[in-house]
């Protein structure tokens, strides 16, 4: 193991990364709180400001993936569609197989300049998580309780509010509703057999009602669905802890643009369309496993330096006062001061590790475990 790899795996580096994320994130949350009065006077300006503030947080995750771990992503897509990415509102349908697929989704958004304004449908519990959850609240993220009877009205109202959004945005959607596991897949395929639906080998059955409501309420503002399929070379299963430790992975991402106007408006027809889409996604995944590549050409999609610049700026801003504080405590020579310093650093590390733990597959939602499919 080289010196650089050794440093990246050292707990002190992880502590620094965690502290920068938490300290800068809480400062950004405070700034977002200060924008509340602005919403009353100029809603669109408040939205624009919150997009920039949200970028300060989410781009740190992209910097961790792209620059710290050095993970590379090869993009397969139609060169004719490529110029439109980032220039229009879109619904991005992602598969949900890895602990870091949300980071890869963020990285995809960042490369086309829509990371700060990106939206997602997530469980309501995440709204209470410091930094990311609070950031999402001000970013008008769509929260749900995963109880369709309760969610339908709330989700519809949240989606309608996005129709006049001042920034180009992508709405990231995990239609499977939960991360793929062998147990969930078995239960999902039992449901498929009962409902007479074609079985999938690499995906769970999609949750059709949420997709239909999203499409219907964003018609007129969103012009396309971006169907994506993500995989990692050499059968690797990346984790956020692996990324934090500087482990390098190589992702392959297949993206195809589907005009929204081609998706049926009726609920039953839209559900059938989505099931067909997931059969195609399953075929793409099988082709990747067999050949090591997705169909279509590779398009060069370079990383942008702004996530790294953002992280370096925040590091200087929050680490300098911390260093001064810790040095002043230790210089007193008292045992209590040293214990306070150690406790402070340990607490920051524990909080950051807890947040990482929420992404682990073992901590994933039990949604779908009982075979209750809303499609």
Long-range contacts (C-beta under 8 A, 24 or more apart in sequence): 4-246, 5-246, 8-68, 8-69, 8-245, 8-246, 9-245, 9-246, 11-349, 14-244, 14-245, 14-349, 14-352, 15-345, 15-348, 15-349, 15-352, 16-315, 16-319, 17-64, 17-68, 17-244, 17-352, 18-348, 18-349, 18-351, 18-352, 18-353, 19-318, 19-319, 19-322, 19-345, 19-348, 19-352, 20-60, 20-311, 20-314, 20-315, 20-318, 20-319, 21-57, 21-60, 21-131, 21-352, 22-130, 22-131, 22-348, 22-351, 22-352, 23-318, 23-322, 24-56, 24-57, 24-60, 24-314, 24-317, 24-318, 25-57, 25-60, 25-130, 25-131, 25-132, 25-135, 26-130, 26-131, 27-318, 28-53, 28-54, 28-56, 28-57, 28-131, 28-135, 29-130, 29-131, 29-134, 29-135, 32-134, 32-135, 32-138, 35-138, 44-164, 44-166, 47-140, 47-165, 47-166, 47-167, 48-166, 48-167, 50-138, 50-139, 51-116, 51-117, 51-139, 51-167, 52-116, 53-135, 53-138, 54-116, 54-117, 54-135, 54-136, 54-138, 54-139, 55-115, 55-116, 55-310, 56-310, 56-314, 57-131, 57-132, 57-135, 58-106, 58-115, 58-116, 58-118, 58-132, 58-135, 59-110, 59-115, 59-116, 59-306, 59-307, 59-310, 59-311, 60-307, 60-310, 60-311, 60-314, 61-103, 61-106, 62-103, 62-106, 62-107, 62-110, 62-115, 62-307, 63-307, 63-308, 63-310, 63-311, 64-103, 64-243, 64-244, 65-100, 65-103, 65-104, 65-106, 65-107, 65-243, 66-107, 66-303, 66-307, 66-308, 67-303, 67-307, 67-308, 67-311, 68-243, 68-244, 68-246, 69-242, 69-243, 69-244, 69-246, 69-247, 69-248, 69-249, 70-246, 70-248, 71-238, 71-243, 71-248, 71-249, 71-250, 71-251, 72-248, 72-249, 72-250, 72-251, 73-104, 73-107, 73-108, 73-250, 73-251, 73-252, 73-253, 73-301, 74-250, 74-251, 74-252, 74-253, 74-298, 75-253, 75-255, 75-298, 75-299, 75-300, 75-301, 76-252, 76-253, 76-254, 76-255, 76-293, 76-294, 76-295, 76-296, 76-297, 76-298, 76-299, 77-254, 77-255, 77-256, 77-257, 77-296, 77-297, 77-299, 78-256, 78-257, 78-296, 78-297, 79-297, 79-299, 81-255, 81-256, 81-257, 82-299, 82-301, 84-224, 84-257, 85-112, 85-226, 85-255, 85-257, 86-112, 86-113, 86-114, 86-168, 87-168, 88-168, 88-223, 88-224, 89-165, 89-168, 89-169, 89-170, 89-171, 89-218, 89-221, 89-222, 89-223, 90-170, 90-171, 90-222, 90-223, 90-224, 90-225, 90-226, 90-257, 91-170, 91-171, 91-173, 91-214, 91-215, 91-218, 91-222, 91-224, 91-225, 91-226, 91-260, 92-170, 92-171, 92-172, 92-173, 92-225, 92-226, 92-228, 93-173, 93-175, 93-211, 93-225, 93-226, 93-227, 93-228, 93-277, 94-172, 94-173, 94-174, 94-228, 94-230, 95-174, 95-176, 95-180, 95-202, 95-203, 95-228, 95-229, 95-230, 95-281, 95-285, 96-174, 96-176, 96-178, 96-179, 96-180, 96-204, 97-179, 97-180, 97-202, 97-230, 97-231, 98-179, 98-230, 98-232, 98-237, 98-238, 99-179, 99-238, 99-239, 99-240, 99-359, 99-360, 99-361, 100-238, 100-239, 100-240, 100-243, 100-359, 101-174, 101-179, 101-230, 102-172, 102-359, 103-240, 103-243, 104-230, 104-251, 104-253, 105-172, 108-228, 108-253, 108-255, 109-170, 109-172, 110-304, 110-306, 110-307, 111-301, 111-302, 111-303, 111-304, 113-168, 113-304, 114-167, 114-168, 114-169, 114-170, 116-167, 117-165, 117-167, 117-168, 117-169, 117-170, 118-169, 118-170, 118-171, 118-172, 119-162, 119-169, 119-170, 119-171, 119-172, 120-171, 120-172, 120-173, 121-155, 121-171, 121-172, 121-173, 121-174, 121-210, 121-214, 123-365, 129-355, 129-358, 130-351, 131-355, 132-355, 140-165, 144-210, 146-177, 146-365, 146-367, 148-209, 148-374, 151-210, 152-209, 152-213, 155-210, 155-213, 155-214, 156-213, 156-217, 159-213, 159-214, 159-217, 159-218, 160-217, 162-218, 162-221, 163-217, 163-218, 163-220, 163-221, 164-221, 165-221, 170-226, 171-214, 171-218, 171-222, 173-210, 173-211, 173-214, 175-206, 175-207, 175-208, 175-210, 175-211, 175-274, 175-278, 176-203, 176-204, 176-205, 176-206, 176-207, 176-368, 177-204, 177-207, 177-210, 177-365, 177-367, 177-368, 178-204, 178-364, 178-365, 178-366, 178-367, 178-368, 179-361, 179-364, 179-365, 180-204, 181-361, 181-364, 183-369, 184-368, 184-369, 187-368, 187-369, 187-370, 187-371, 188-368, 188-371, 188-373, 190-371, 191-371, 191-373, 195-373, 197-275, 198-275, 198-279, 200-278, 200-279, 200-282, 201-282, 201-285, 201-286, 202-281, 202-282, 202-285, 202-286, 202-289, 203-278, 203-281, 203-282, 203-285, 204-368, 205-275, 205-278, 205-373, 205-375, 206-274, 206-275, 206-277, 206-278, 206-375, 207-373, 207-374, 207-375, 208-267, 208-270, 208-271, 208-274, 208-275, 208-374, 208-375, 209-267, 209-271, 209-374, 209-375, 210-374, 211-270, 211-274, 212-267, 212-270, 212-271, 212-274, 215-260, 215-263, 215-270, 216-265, 216-270, 218-260, 219-260, 219-265, 222-260, 223-259, 223-260, 224-257, 224-258, 224-259, 224-260, 225-257, 225-258, 225-260, 225-263, 226-255, 226-256, 226-257, 226-258, 227-255, 227-256, 227-258, 227-277, 227-280, 227-281, 228-253, 228-254, 228-255, 229-253, 229-254, 229-281, 229-284, 229-285, 229-288, 229-294, 230-254, 231-285, 231-288, 233-292, 239-360, 240-356, 240-359, 240-360, 241-356, 244-356, 252-288, 252-293, 252-294, 254-284, 254-288, 254-294, 254-295, 254-296, 256-296, 271-375, 274-375, 275-375
